[in-house]
Each structure stands twice: as structure tokens, then as C-alpha cells.
Amino acid sequence: MSINLILLIILVPVVLFGMAGVFGLILLKMLQGNSRDHSAVEDETRMIQEIYNSLSGMEKRIESLETIIIEKEGEHDE
């Protein structure tokens, strides 16, 4: 038997068992993640909504600043 065949015979099961273990851990983590209490989920949802609202406000301010800059550049060009 060649070394390559021996390595193949050893590595394939190790890789397969490793992949099965990783998928098992991911599945376990997903199942545990669903058992979080509702208050934590509500807090996270509220925080995400606040971030979204803040970003919307920031977008409006940036648009206003862009308008001011464009108007000032137009005044300098004339």
C-alpha cells in the first residue's frame, strides 16, 4: 500500500466525523438559541429599531449637508 492510500483511508473518516461534529454543534446552538426569553428578544428588537431610526435621521442630515455644499460650490463658480 502506498502512503497516499493510507493517508486517504485515515483522513476521510476524520474529515467526515469532524464535519458531522461541526454540524451537530451548529444544530445544538440553533436549538438553544430558540429558547431565549422574550424580554431579550424584545430588547434586541427595540435596539435595532432605534439604530434604524437614527440612521434614517442621519441620512436626512447628510442629504441636507450635501445640498448646502453643492449650493456653496455653485456660488463660488459664479
C-alpha positions as CSV (number, residue, x, y, z in Angstrom):
1,M,0.0,0.0,0.0
2,S,1.2,3.4,-0.8
3,I,1.5,6.3,1.7
4,N,-1.2,8.3,-0.2
5,L,-3.7,5.5,0.1
6,I,-3.1,5.1,3.8
7,L,-3.4,8.9,4.3
8,L,-6.6,8.8,2.3
9,I,-8.0,6.0,4.4
10,I,-7.2,7.8,7.6
11,L,-8.1,11.3,6.6
12,V,-11.5,10.7,5.0
13,P,-13.2,9.3,8.2
14,V,-11.5,12.1,10.3
15,V,-12.8,14.8,8.0
16,L,-16.3,13.2,7.8
17,F,-16.6,12.8,11.6
18,G,-15.2,16.4,12.0
19,M,-17.9,17.8,9.7
20,A,-20.6,15.8,11.5
21,G,-19.4,17.2,14.8
22,V,-19.4,20.8,13.5
23,F,-22.9,20.4,12.1
24,G,-24.0,18.8,15.3
25,L,-22.7,21.8,17.3
26,I,-24.3,24.3,15.0
27,L,-27.6,22.5,15.3
28,L,-27.3,22.4,19.1
29,K,-26.5,26.1,19.2
30,M,-29.5,26.8,17.0
31,L,-31.8,24.8,19.2
32,Q,-30.5,26.6,22.3
33,G,-30.9,29.9,20.7
34,N,-34.6,29.5,20.3
35,S,-35.1,29.1,24.0
36,R,-34.0,32.6,24.8
37,D,-36.5,34.6,26.8
38,H,-38.8,37.0,25.1
39,S,-37.6,40.1,27.0
40,A,-34.1,39.7,25.5
41,V,-35.6,39.4,22.0
42,E,-37.8,42.5,22.7
43,D,-34.7,44.4,23.9
44,E,-32.8,43.4,20.8
45,T,-35.7,44.4,18.5
46,R,-36.1,47.7,20.2
47,M,-32.4,48.4,19.9
48,I,-32.4,47.5,16.2
49,Q,-35.4,49.8,15.6
50,E,-33.6,52.7,17.4
51,I,-30.5,52.2,15.3
52,Y,-32.6,52.2,12.1
53,N,-34.4,55.4,13.1
54,S,-31.1,57.0,14.0
55,L,-29.6,56.0,10.6
56,S,-32.7,57.4,8.8
57,G,-32.2,60.7,10.7
58,M,-28.5,60.7,9.9
59,E,-29.3,60.1,6.2
60,K,-31.5,63.2,6.1
61,R,-28.8,65.3,7.7
62,I,-26.2,64.1,5.2
63,E,-28.5,65.0,2.4
64,S,-29.0,68.5,3.8
65,L,-25.3,68.9,4.1
66,E,-24.7,67.7,0.6
67,T,-27.3,70.3,-0.6
68,I,-25.6,73.1,1.3
69,I,-22.2,72.1,-0.1
70,I,-23.5,71.9,-3.7
71,E,-25.1,75.4,-3.3
72,K,-21.9,76.9,-1.9
73,E,-19.8,75.4,-4.7
74,G,-22.3,76.9,-7.2
75,E,-21.9,80.3,-5.6
76,H,-18.1,80.1,-5.9
77,D,-18.3,79.1,-9.5
78,E,-20.3,82.2,-10.5
